[in-house]
């Protein structure tokens, strides 16, 4: 099932996690180093769901917890920008406040330095 055009996160059983770990030979999919016994690791989406990735097995890989945190931070930033661009393109999100003194601003600064409302000219 999808939510907002994105695929929902899949929960993996311990058996699926072990199978994924063995398929990648215990190597972190982000940094390429071996995941040692006792290291914290998670199953990471190589292409994040919010950036159009899926839950297919070829898009999942084991990753060190600290590597995944860094990647997730970057993915969220890219996803937020992508969301803002989509909203602006579709007309859902209005642009922010206009820069004071610009043509979109209700205020106008005259050459003598006085500030007046544009509609009062």
Backbone as ProteinMPNN parsed JSONL, in Angstrom:
{"seq_chain_A": "XXXXXXXXXXXXXXXXXXXXXXXXXXXXXXXXXXXXXXXXXXXXXXXXXXXXXXXXXXXXXXXXXXXXXXXXXXXXXXXXXXXXXXXXXXXXXXXXXXXXXXXXXXXXXXXXXXXXXXXXX", "coords_chain_A": {"N_chain_A": [[0.835, -1.179, 0.0], [0.472, 2.257, -0.701], [1.461, 5.526, 0.4], [0.819, 8.805, -0.06], [1.917, 8.571, -2.601], [4.235, 7.237, -2.115], [6.034, 4.283, -1.272], [5.158, 2.137, 1.434], [7.005, 1.436, 4.432], [8.581, -1.696, 4.939], [8.36, -4.356, 7.245], [10.854, -6.459, 8.399], [11.369, -9.884, 9.074], [13.295, -11.696, 11.597], [14.52, -13.833, 10.253], [14.516, -12.964, 7.58], [16.185, -10.727, 7.864], [18.616, -11.972, 8.562], [19.063, -13.448, 6.218], [19.406, -11.36, 4.377], [21.712, -10.151, 5.451], [23.59, -12.204, 5.113], [23.527, -12.451, 2.343], [24.786, -10.105, 1.562], [27.228, -10.614, 2.54], [27.941, -9.67, 5.052], [28.891, -7.072, 4.8], [28.913, -3.584, 5.066], [26.582, -1.674, 3.326], [26.957, 0.966, 2.812], [29.48, 2.09, 3.646], [31.249, 0.078, 2.997], [32.789, -1.428, 4.715], [33.458, -4.302, 6.788], [30.901, -5.615, 8.858], [31.284, -6.101, 12.135], [31.139, -8.58, 14.795], [28.95, -7.69, 17.35], [28.77, -5.069, 16.537], [26.44, -2.434, 15.992], [23.837, -2.636, 13.685], [21.638, -1.906, 10.937], [18.896, -2.531, 8.671], [19.096, -0.982, 5.685], [17.6, 1.22, 3.31], [18.865, 1.5, 0.165], [18.337, 3.337, -1.91], [16.453, 5.838, -0.732], [13.074, 5.585, 0.53], [11.542, 7.936, 0.415], [12.719, 9.202, -1.669], [11.995, 7.843, -3.859], [12.755, 5.176, -3.884], [12.291, 1.604, -3.413], [10.857, -1.256, -1.646], [12.048, -3.541, -2.481], [14.218, -6.414, -2.488], [16.691, -5.93, -3.704], [17.124, -3.284, -3.173], [17.704, -3.068, -0.553], [19.988, -3.254, 2.187], [22.529, -4.263, 4.575], [23.683, -2.0, 7.081], [26.038, -0.109, 8.975], [25.035, 1.33, 12.068], [25.806, 4.016, 12.601], [26.637, 4.878, 10.073], [24.241, 4.719, 8.673], [22.712, 6.635, 9.99], [23.913, 9.049, 9.196], [23.476, 8.947, 6.414], [20.683, 8.944, 6.378], [20.123, 11.488, 7.385], [21.018, 13.1, 5.261], [19.321, 12.124, 3.24], [16.794, 12.909, 4.194], [17.004, 15.689, 4.029], [17.303, 16.043, 1.252], [14.88, 14.901, 0.453], [13.023, 16.657, 1.627], [13.51, 19.006, 0.214], [12.81, 18.144, -2.349], [10.094, 17.696, -1.941], [9.21, 20.32, -1.401], [9.72, 21.517, -3.897], [8.01, 20.031, -5.557], [5.511, 20.765, -4.44], [5.481, 23.529, -4.944], [5.552, 23.513, -7.717], [3.098, 22.325, -8.313], [1.416, 24.216, -7.356], [0.514, 24.109, -4.784], [1.837, 25.047, -2.585], [2.337, 28.235, -1.426], [4.46, 30.967, -2.297], [6.899, 32.412, -0.087], [6.988, 35.306, 2.1], [7.199, 38.45, 0.399], [10.238, 40.111, -0.604], [11.135, 43.012, 1.154], [10.405, 46.086, -0.404], [10.542, 45.068, -2.954], [8.938, 44.431, -6.167], [6.755, 42.82, -5.674], [6.115, 43.415, -3.121], [3.93, 45.19, -0.848], [4.83, 47.641, -0.156], [6.627, 50.627, -1.032], [9.647, 52.239, -1.702], [10.477, 55.512, -2.062], [12.47, 57.769, -4.12], [13.255, 59.916, -2.542], [13.508, 58.754, -0.086], [11.313, 58.191, 1.5], [8.804, 55.906, 2.631], [6.049, 54.351, 1.223], [2.731, 52.985, 0.814], [2.007, 50.932, -1.997], [-0.54, 51.013, -3.166], [-1.47, 53.517, -2.499], [-0.522, 55.494, -4.086]], "CA_chain_A": [[0.0, 0.0, 0.0], [1.28, 3.457, -0.78], [1.008, 6.693, 1.13], [1.297, 10.006, -0.74], [2.718, 8.195, -3.759], [5.459, 6.569, -1.674], [5.82, 2.934, -0.774], [5.275, 2.063, 2.886], [8.134, 0.697, 4.952], [8.305, -3.114, 5.162], [8.989, -4.908, 8.444], [11.53, -7.717, 8.074], [11.478, -10.864, 10.157], [14.694, -12.025, 11.871], [15.016, -14.729, 9.198], [14.789, -12.123, 6.408], [17.363, -9.908, 8.179], [19.78, -12.852, 8.469], [19.252, -13.752, 4.801], [19.943, -10.141, 3.773], [23.073, -9.997, 5.964], [24.432, -13.216, 4.465], [23.594, -12.147, 0.907], [25.77, -9.029, 1.417], [28.465, -11.142, 3.166], [28.256, -8.912, 6.259], [29.573, -5.829, 4.459], [28.047, -2.403, 5.116], [26.271, -1.226, 1.958], [27.267, 2.395, 2.684], [30.917, 2.397, 3.734], [32.015, -1.017, 2.424], [33.562, -2.146, 5.728], [32.819, -5.478, 7.358], [30.169, -5.413, 10.101], [31.862, -7.046, 13.077], [30.268, -9.08, 15.852], [28.732, -6.684, 18.377], [28.464, -3.765, 15.928], [25.028, -2.193, 15.744], [23.556, -2.471, 12.268], [20.231, -1.894, 10.562], [18.628, -2.751, 7.252], [18.994, 0.364, 5.105], [17.187, 1.362, 1.915], [19.966, 2.108, -0.579], [17.658, 4.541, -2.389], [15.434, 6.075, 0.295], [11.686, 5.518, 0.089], [11.056, 9.272, 0.098], [13.346, 9.635, -2.922], [11.503, 6.995, -4.936], [13.214, 3.793, -3.766], [11.256, 0.643, -3.043], [11.153, -2.258, -0.628], [12.579, -4.741, -3.123], [15.441, -6.906, -1.844], [17.895, -5.337, -4.287], [17.267, -1.923, -2.661], [17.966, -3.174, 0.88], [21.309, -3.749, 2.527], [22.918, -4.004, 5.959], [24.525, -0.809, 7.229], [26.363, 0.284, 10.343], [24.064, 2.276, 12.602], [26.291, 5.385, 12.436], [26.628, 5.189, 8.635], [22.846, 4.893, 8.282], [22.237, 7.91, 10.54], [24.415, 10.111, 8.323], [22.77, 8.861, 5.127], [19.299, 9.323, 6.609], [20.103, 12.947, 7.495], [21.128, 13.635, 3.899], [18.113, 11.742, 2.501], [15.679, 13.747, 4.64], [17.203, 17.028, 3.476], [16.978, 15.971, -0.175], [13.447, 14.632, 0.344], [12.282, 17.872, 1.968], [13.642, 19.932, -0.925], [12.01, 17.572, -3.426], [8.698, 17.929, -1.581], [8.937, 21.747, -1.6], [9.7, 21.781, -5.34], [6.756, 19.455, -6.07], [4.39, 21.589, -3.985], [5.522, 24.8, -5.665], [5.219, 23.219, -9.107], [1.675, 22.026, -8.405], [0.652, 25.355, -6.863], [-0.004, 23.8, -3.454], [2.556, 25.859, -1.607], [2.542, 29.609, -1.87], [5.792, 31.476, -2.012], [6.999, 33.121, 1.182], [6.774, 36.747, 2.087], [8.053, 39.124, -0.588], [11.333, 40.9, -0.072], [10.702, 44.399, 1.3], [10.842, 46.986, -1.468], [10.467, 44.45, -4.28], [7.684, 44.731, -6.857], [5.677, 42.043, -5.063], [5.859, 43.974, -1.797], [2.941, 46.273, -0.845], [5.516, 48.881, 0.212], [7.516, 51.166, -2.06], [10.543, 53.269, -1.194], [10.666, 56.55, -3.08], [13.838, 58.256, -4.246], [13.578, 60.819, -1.434], [13.703, 57.931, 1.109], [10.073, 57.9, 2.202], [8.212, 54.609, 2.33], [4.596, 54.485, 1.088], [2.061, 51.799, 0.277], [1.889, 51.037, -3.45], [-1.909, 51.345, -3.571], [-1.785, 54.894, -2.104], [0.161, 56.432, -4.994]], "C_chain_A": [[0.885, 1.249, 0.0], [0.641, 4.586, 0.009], [1.636, 7.899, 0.46], [2.208, 9.653, -1.919], [4.013, 7.492, -3.399], [5.106, 5.193, -1.124], [5.993, 2.916, 0.745], [6.436, 1.154, 3.28], [7.726, -0.744, 5.278], [9.039, -3.58, 6.416], [9.576, -6.274, 8.081], [11.569, -8.621, 9.302], [12.963, -11.124, 10.437], [15.312, -12.93, 10.8], [15.371, -13.934, 7.94], [16.028, -11.25, 6.626], [18.642, -10.731, 8.049], [20.093, -13.169, 7.011], [19.881, -12.555, 4.069], [21.402, -9.934, 4.173], [24.024, -10.965, 5.261], [24.582, -12.94, 2.968], [24.628, -11.048, 0.638], [27.112, -9.384, 2.066], [28.903, -10.299, 4.358], [28.99, -7.613, 6.01], [28.55, -4.692, 4.448], [27.825, -1.897, 3.689], [26.614, 0.247, 1.746], [28.766, 2.674, 2.685], [31.797, 1.278, 3.177], [32.869, -1.783, 3.419], [32.75, -3.306, 6.282], [32.105, -5.097, 8.655], [30.629, -6.508, 11.061], [30.832, -7.495, 14.114], [30.163, -8.005, 16.937], [28.471, -5.295, 17.829], [26.954, -3.639, 15.754], [24.846, -1.987, 14.252], [22.056, -2.505, 12.036], [20.114, -2.26, 9.09], [18.315, -1.388, 6.657], [18.473, 0.282, 3.676], [18.313, 2.095, 1.184], [19.482, 3.397, -1.248], [16.465, 4.736, -1.458], [14.029, 6.027, -0.297], [11.176, 6.895, -0.336], [11.669, 9.842, -1.177], [12.977, 8.716, -4.083], [11.992, 5.564, -4.904], [12.074, 2.89, -3.331], [11.721, -0.309, -1.971], [11.702, -3.55, -1.22], [13.903, -5.13, -2.467], [16.706, -6.293, -2.425], [18.101, -3.883, -3.856], [17.539, -1.92, -1.151], [19.366, -3.714, 1.118], [21.625, -3.469, 3.985], [23.842, -2.785, 6.019], [24.817, -0.583, 8.7], [25.35, 1.328, 10.793], [24.518, 3.718, 12.368], [26.344, 5.805, 10.961], [25.195, 5.505, 8.187], [22.298, 6.217, 8.793], [22.671, 9.078, 9.648], [23.671, 10.125, 6.986], [21.324, 9.322, 5.282], [19.159, 10.837, 6.719], [20.127, 13.586, 6.103], [19.866, 13.34, 3.086], [16.93, 12.619, 2.893], [15.801, 15.158, 4.081], [16.84, 17.047, 1.99], [15.492, 15.744, -0.397], [12.608, 15.862, 0.638], [12.339, 18.872, 0.816], [12.778, 19.448, -2.091], [10.523, 17.824, -3.178], [8.325, 19.401, -1.802], [8.834, 22.083, -3.079], [8.417, 21.245, -5.956], [5.57, 20.335, -5.706], [4.347, 22.917, -4.737], [5.096, 24.599, -7.111], [3.72, 22.991, -9.287], [0.8, 23.165, -7.891], [0.057, 25.135, -5.486], [0.593, 24.75, -2.431], [2.765, 27.252, -2.182], [3.954, 30.031, -1.529], [5.753, 32.265, -0.721], [6.735, 34.612, 1.034], [7.695, 37.398, 1.061], [9.152, 39.927, 0.1], [10.886, 42.356, 0.032], [11.276, 45.282, 0.198], [10.796, 46.373, -2.854], [9.117, 44.77, -4.914], [6.507, 43.957, -6.284], [5.28, 42.586, -3.693], [4.785, 45.066, -1.875], [3.569, 47.635, -0.521], [6.481, 49.301, -0.882], [8.372, 52.253, -1.413], [10.817, 54.259, -2.317], [12.111, 57.025, -3.084], [14.229, 59.198, -3.106], [13.713, 60.077, -0.101], [12.443, 57.619, 1.875], [9.518, 56.562, 1.729], [6.691, 54.781, 2.311], [4.03, 53.156, 0.59], [1.874, 51.997, -1.226], [0.488, 51.469, -3.871], [-2.313, 52.778, -3.222], [-1.14, 55.921, -3.02], [-0.79, 57.308, -5.717]], "O_chain_A": [[1.934, 1.269, 0.643], [-0.566, 4.593, 0.25], [2.861, 8.009, 0.412], [3.169, 10.371, -2.195], [4.812, 7.18, -4.282], [4.02, 4.979, -0.584], [6.868, 3.595, 1.282], [6.796, 0.228, 2.553], [6.651, -0.979, 5.83], [10.202, -3.236, 6.623], [8.887, -7.133, 7.53], [11.779, -8.16, 10.424], [13.807, -10.804, 9.6], [16.495, -12.803, 10.483], [16.396, -14.191, 7.307], [16.825, -11.051, 5.709], [19.635, -10.258, 7.496], [21.257, -13.161, 6.61], [20.777, -12.726, 3.243], [22.233, -9.583, 3.336], [25.127, -10.588, 4.864], [25.646, -13.172, 2.396], [25.278, -11.059, -0.408], [28.018, -8.553, 2.129], [30.096, -10.215, 4.652], [29.65, -7.096, 6.911], [27.461, -4.828, 3.891], [28.781, -1.716, 2.936], [26.568, 0.73, 0.615], [29.267, 3.404, 1.83], [32.978, 1.506, 2.911], [33.6, -2.693, 3.029], [31.519, -3.295, 6.251], [32.645, -4.338, 9.46], [30.393, -7.693, 10.827], [29.788, -6.864, 14.283], [31.179, -7.473, 17.386], [28.001, -4.423, 18.56], [26.274, -4.606, 15.413], [25.607, -1.251, 13.624], [21.301, -3.059, 12.835], [21.105, -2.293, 8.361], [17.373, -0.719, 7.082], [18.853, -0.612, 2.92], [18.668, 3.211, 1.566], [20.145, 4.43, -1.16], [15.57, 3.893, -1.404], [13.814, 6.375, -1.457], [10.461, 7.013, -1.331], [11.194, 10.848, -1.703], [13.57, 8.797, -5.158], [11.678, 4.794, -5.812], [11.013, 3.367, -2.928], [12.83, -0.192, -1.451], [11.808, -4.554, -0.515], [14.622, -4.273, -1.952], [17.7, -6.148, -1.712], [19.149, -3.305, -4.144], [17.596, -0.85, -0.544], [19.868, -4.53, 0.345], [21.063, -2.547, 4.577], [24.667, -2.567, 5.133], [23.973, -0.827, 9.562], [24.865, 2.118, 9.983], [23.709, 4.56, 11.978], [26.117, 6.972, 10.645], [24.968, 6.441, 7.42], [21.503, 6.86, 8.108], [21.884, 9.986, 9.38], [23.286, 11.184, 6.491], [20.797, 10.016, 4.411], [18.196, 11.412, 6.211], [19.351, 14.496, 5.813], [19.394, 14.193, 2.335], [16.149, 13.03, 2.035], [14.796, 15.759, 3.7], [16.152, 17.956, 1.525], [14.902, 16.313, -1.315], [11.595, 16.095, -0.02], [11.337, 19.507, 0.485], [12.099, 20.243, -2.741], [9.781, 18.132, -4.111], [7.252, 19.698, -2.328], [7.958, 22.849, -3.48], [7.797, 21.915, -6.783], [4.721, 20.623, -6.55], [3.27, 23.372, -5.123], [4.364, 25.417, -7.667], [3.139, 23.41, -10.288], [-0.425, 23.092, -7.981], [-0.814, 25.893, -5.059], [-0.094, 25.198, -1.514], [3.299, 27.419, -3.278], [4.565, 29.518, -0.592], [4.694, 32.734, -0.305], [6.316, 35.094, -0.018], [8.829, 36.96, 0.87], [9.003, 40.361, 1.243], [10.309, 42.885, -0.919], [12.47, 45.235, -0.097], [10.992, 47.081, -3.841], [8.243, 45.328, -4.25], [5.365, 44.403, -6.402], [4.219, 42.245, -3.171], [4.729, 45.796, -2.865], [2.899, 48.663, -0.608], [7.073, 48.468, -1.568], [7.865, 53.087, -0.663], [11.321, 53.895, -3.38], [12.879, 56.724, -2.17], [15.402, 59.272, -2.741], [14.004, 60.703, 0.918], [12.493, 56.842, 2.829], [9.732, 56.144, 0.591], [6.11, 55.294, 3.267], [4.742, 52.325, 0.026], [1.61, 53.112, -1.675], [0.342, 52.218, -4.837], [-3.395, 53.215, -3.61], [-1.213, 57.118, -2.742], [-0.373, 58.148, -6.515]]}, "name": "protein", "num_of_chains": 1, "seq": "XXXXXXXXXXXXXXXXXXXXXXXXXXXXXXXXXXXXXXXXXXXXXXXXXXXXXXXXXXXXXXXXXXXXXXXXXXXXXXXXXXXXXXXXXXXXXXXXXXXXXXXXXXXXXXXXXXXXXXXXX"}
